[in-house]
């Protein structure tokens, strides 16, 4: 391979570089990871996940209140 100066020229190491990248990647596709369809409609899934998230928010608020109360008892509260 001949080396060329300038933009887009062949510098002679591209083929070797791409070959090394292919070895490091193995058989992994560089595109987006394939997602398996679970058969649940999007709206239904989002409704369920949103409900679970709000339940977790409520639990987090309760835990935060308990932690703050315990810190106050220990003399570390505001």
Backbone as a chain_set.jsonl record, in Angstrom:
{"seq": "XXXXXXXXXXXXXXXXXXXXXXXXXXXXXXXXXXXXXXXXXXXXXXXXXXXXXXXXXXXXXXXXXXXXXXXXXXXXXX", "coords": {"N": [[0.832, -1.178, 0.0], [0.468, 2.2, -0.743], [1.543, 5.229, 0.78], [-0.274, 8.205, 1.245], [-0.464, 11.702, 1.376], [-2.601, 14.133, 2.943], [-6.171, 14.666, 3.117], [-8.21, 11.816, 3.704], [-6.461, 10.03, 2.588], [-4.581, 6.996, 1.97], [-2.752, 5.668, 4.469], [-1.461, 3.368, 5.004], [-1.736, 1.797, 7.303], [-4.343, 1.319, 7.915], [-5.808, -1.037, 7.24], [-4.655, -2.957, 8.928], [-5.279, -1.812, 11.406], [-8.122, -1.86, 11.395], [-8.423, -4.614, 11.299], [-7.401, -5.378, 13.807], [-9.297, -4.132, 15.433], [-11.564, -5.603, 14.737], [-10.854, -8.112, 15.812], [-10.797, -7.503, 18.552], [-13.45, -6.849, 18.968], [-14.687, -9.19, 18.399], [-17.388, -11.295, 17.717], [-19.286, -9.449, 18.132], [-21.85, -7.219, 17.331], [-21.672, -3.909, 16.209], [-23.8, -2.281, 16.142], [-27.027, -1.251, 17.446], [-28.15, -2.979, 20.347], [-30.012, -5.941, 20.075], [-33.404, -6.113, 20.94], [-35.612, -8.129, 22.659], [-38.993, -8.73, 21.974], [-41.494, -8.52, 24.34], [-44.168, -8.876, 24.097], [-45.995, -7.333, 25.47], [-48.128, -4.607, 25.24], [-46.977, -1.257, 24.615], [-48.228, 0.978, 25.976], [-49.559, -0.317, 28.083], [-47.422, -1.493, 29.428], [-45.945, 0.792, 30.191], [-47.79, 2.023, 31.885], [-47.92, 0.184, 34.01], [-45.203, 0.186, 34.856], [-44.912, 2.879, 35.581], [-46.708, 3.075, 37.717], [-45.421, 1.357, 39.535], [-43.078, 2.823, 39.915], [-44.031, 5.156, 41.198], [-44.934, 4.001, 43.567], [-42.477, 3.272, 44.634], [-41.39, 5.822, 44.982], [-43.039, 6.742, 47.073], [-42.327, 4.941, 49.135], [-39.65, 5.654, 49.366], [-39.887, 8.274, 50.326], [-41.014, 7.726, 52.841], [-38.923, 6.264, 54.005], [-36.922, 8.227, 54.012], [-37.995, 10.057, 55.838], [-37.966, 8.489, 58.173], [-35.197, 8.035, 58.46], [-34.238, 10.664, 58.807], [-35.526, 11.297, 61.233], [-34.304, 9.41, 62.932], [-31.658, 10.319, 62.777], [-31.932, 12.79, 64.026], [-32.595, 11.96, 66.616], [-30.178, 10.873, 67.322], [-28.694, 13.124, 67.476], [-27.775, 14.349, 65.197], [-29.397, 15.681, 63.457], [-31.043, 18.344, 61.612]], "CA": [[0.0, 0.0, 0.0], [1.26, 3.427, -0.787], [1.101, 6.27, 1.697], [-0.637, 9.46, 0.61], [-0.672, 12.824, 2.283], [-3.856, 14.839, 2.705], [-7.387, 14.088, 3.684], [-8.74, 10.606, 3.109], [-5.418, 9.248, 1.943], [-4.219, 5.716, 2.55], [-1.472, 5.796, 5.149], [-0.837, 2.064, 5.043], [-1.981, 1.023, 8.522], [-5.778, 1.22, 8.139], [-6.258, -2.423, 7.17], [-4.194, -3.603, 10.151], [-6.042, -1.23, 12.508], [-9.465, -2.426, 11.348], [-8.305, -6.033, 11.647], [-7.259, -5.468, 15.268], [-10.594, -3.762, 16.004], [-12.448, -6.757, 14.543], [-10.479, -9.14, 16.784], [-11.219, -7.056, 19.878], [-14.907, -6.868, 18.986], [-15.161, -10.564, 18.248], [-18.587, -11.4, 16.877], [-20.234, -8.462, 18.625], [-22.304, -6.241, 16.359], [-21.469, -2.564, 16.73], [-25.075, -1.574, 16.101], [-27.841, -1.3, 18.656], [-28.404, -4.321, 20.843], [-31.333, -6.425, 19.725], [-34.302, -6.201, 22.086], [-36.643, -9.133, 22.447], [-40.343, -8.241, 22.22], [-42.135, -9.298, 25.395], [-45.57, -9.046, 23.758], [-46.837, -6.432, 26.245], [-48.249, -3.325, 24.548], [-46.207, -0.178, 25.224], [-49.045, 1.754, 26.93], [-49.797, -1.169, 29.252], [-46.155, -1.646, 30.144], [-45.62, 2.079, 30.801], [-48.727, 2.231, 32.993], [-47.47, -0.669, 35.111], [-43.91, 0.671, 35.346], [-45.122, 4.17, 36.229], [-47.331, 2.791, 39.011], [-44.362, 0.819, 40.394], [-42.163, 3.913, 40.225], [-44.653, 6.018, 42.199], [-44.889, 3.248, 44.826], [-41.102, 3.394, 45.132], [-41.25, 7.191, 45.469], [-43.694, 6.807, 48.385], [-41.474, 4.221, 50.084], [-38.445, 6.458, 49.556], [-40.262, 9.381, 51.207], [-41.167, 7.166, 54.192], [-37.579, 5.944, 54.504], [-36.221, 9.475, 54.282], [-38.545, 10.579, 57.086], [-37.451, 7.643, 59.255], [-33.76, 8.284, 58.601], [-34.07, 11.993, 59.4], [-35.949, 11.19, 62.632], [-33.246, 8.679, 63.638], [-30.489, 11.193, 62.887], [-32.248, 13.783, 65.049], [-32.481, 11.285, 67.919], [-28.748, 10.692, 67.576], [-28.072, 14.436, 67.598], [-27.194, 14.761, 63.92], [-30.421, 16.27, 62.595], [-31.0, 19.804, 61.431]], "C": [[0.875, 1.24, 0.0], [0.669, 4.468, 0.144], [0.819, 7.543, 0.917], [-0.785, 10.516, 1.691], [-2.01, 13.472, 1.967], [-5.025, 14.09, 3.309], [-7.816, 12.831, 2.945], [-7.71, 9.731, 2.427], [-5.148, 7.947, 2.679], [-2.836, 5.84, 3.159], [-0.782, 4.453, 5.354], [-1.131, 1.223, 6.274], [-3.471, 0.781, 8.774], [-6.268, -0.234, 8.187], [-5.88, -3.173, 8.451], [-5.003, -3.114, 11.353], [-7.46, -1.805, 12.56], [-9.453, -3.914, 11.708], [-8.186, -6.239, 13.146], [-8.588, -5.134, 15.949], [-11.575, -4.923, 15.874], [-12.14, -7.864, 15.545], [-10.952, -8.768, 18.179], [-12.731, -7.152, 20.025], [-15.436, -8.302, 18.962], [-16.35, -10.594, 17.306], [-19.647, -10.398, 17.289], [-20.574, -7.466, 17.517], [-22.152, -4.855, 16.967], [-22.748, -1.739, 16.707], [-25.797, -1.674, 17.427], [-28.11, -2.75, 19.041], [-29.841, -4.725, 20.519], [-32.165, -6.598, 20.984], [-35.403, -7.19, 21.753], [-37.995, -8.55, 22.816], [-41.006, -9.133, 23.252], [-43.634, -9.472, 25.168], [-46.514, -8.138, 24.535], [-46.905, -5.101, 25.505], [-47.558, -2.197, 25.334], [-47.001, 0.564, 26.289], [-49.283, 0.969, 28.212], [-48.532, -1.294, 30.104], [-45.781, -0.35, 30.87], [-46.528, 2.372, 31.994], [-48.285, 1.438, 34.22], [-46.162, -0.148, 35.715], [-44.042, 2.005, 36.073], [-45.75, 3.979, 37.603], [-46.288, 2.258, 39.996], [-43.396, 1.919, 40.824], [-42.744, 4.82, 41.302], [-44.745, 5.319, 43.559], [-43.501, 3.362, 45.456], [-40.823, 4.807, 45.641], [-41.85, 7.324, 46.87], [-42.85, 6.116, 49.456], [-40.212, 5.013, 50.388], [-38.733, 7.631, 50.491], [-40.393, 8.902, 52.65], [-39.798, 6.851, 54.795], [-36.796, 7.208, 54.849], [-36.697, 10.085, 55.601], [-38.0, 9.803, 58.282], [-35.973, 7.912, 59.505], [-33.513, 9.64, 59.255], [-34.435, 11.983, 60.883], [-34.861, 10.491, 63.457], [-31.992, 9.53, 63.795], [-30.712, 12.276, 63.958], [-32.103, 13.196, 66.454], [-31.018, 11.124, 68.308], [-27.993, 12.028, 67.697], [-27.448, 14.951, 66.333], [-28.204, 15.397, 62.977], [-30.266, 17.761, 62.463], [-31.9, 20.475, 62.421]], "O": [[1.902, 1.294, 0.677], [-0.55, 4.577, 0.282], [1.586, 7.916, 0.029], [-1.198, 10.211, 2.81], [-2.499, 13.37, 0.842], [-4.876, 13.033, 3.922], [-7.79, 12.781, 1.715], [-8.074, 8.771, 1.746], [-5.451, 7.816, 3.865], [-1.858, 6.087, 2.453], [0.354, 4.403, 5.824], [-0.805, 0.036, 6.289], [-3.829, 0.111, 9.742], [-7.045, -0.608, 9.066], [-6.684, -3.931, 8.992], [-5.371, -3.908, 12.218], [-7.943, -2.188, 13.625], [-10.38, -4.407, 12.352], [-8.79, -7.156, 13.702], [-8.963, -5.778, 16.93], [-12.335, -5.198, 16.803], [-13.058, -8.491, 16.075], [-11.453, -9.62, 18.912], [-13.233, -7.5, 21.094], [-16.528, -8.572, 19.463], [-16.323, -9.994, 16.232], [-20.791, -10.488, 16.843], [-19.683, -6.938, 16.851], [-22.479, -4.658, 18.137], [-22.769, -0.613, 17.205], [-25.231, -2.135, 18.418], [-28.275, -3.622, 18.188], [-30.768, -3.931, 20.676], [-31.697, -7.158, 21.975], [-36.044, -7.103, 20.706], [-38.13, -7.933, 23.872], [-41.079, -10.349, 23.077], [-44.304, -10.139, 25.956], [-47.721, -8.162, 24.29], [-45.87, -4.523, 25.173], [-47.561, -2.195, 26.565], [-46.503, 0.764, 27.397], [-49.216, 1.529, 29.307], [-48.576, -1.21, 31.332], [-45.351, -0.383, 32.023], [-46.072, 2.911, 33.003], [-48.278, 1.96, 35.335], [-46.029, -0.054, 36.936], [-43.36, 2.238, 37.071], [-45.362, 4.654, 38.557], [-46.272, 2.66, 41.159], [-42.947, 1.94, 41.969], [-42.031, 5.215, 42.224], [-44.644, 5.975, 44.595], [-43.374, 3.529, 46.669], [-40.101, 4.977, 46.624], [-41.249, 7.941, 47.75], [-42.679, 6.645, 50.554], [-39.752, 5.045, 51.529], [-37.915, 7.95, 51.354], [-39.944, 9.578, 53.576], [-39.549, 7.141, 55.965], [-36.091, 7.253, 55.857], [-35.887, 10.574, 56.389], [-37.617, 10.399, 59.289], [-35.55, 8.007, 60.657], [-32.677, 9.757, 60.151], [-33.739, 12.588, 61.698], [-34.537, 10.936, 64.558], [-31.331, 9.471, 64.832], [-29.793, 12.627, 64.697], [-31.566, 13.835, 67.358], [-30.664, 11.225, 69.482], [-26.797, 12.047, 67.987], [-26.664, 15.899, 66.375], [-27.892, 15.629, 61.809], [-29.437, 18.368, 63.141], [-32.002, 21.702, 62.43]]}, "num_chains": 1, "name": "protein.A"}
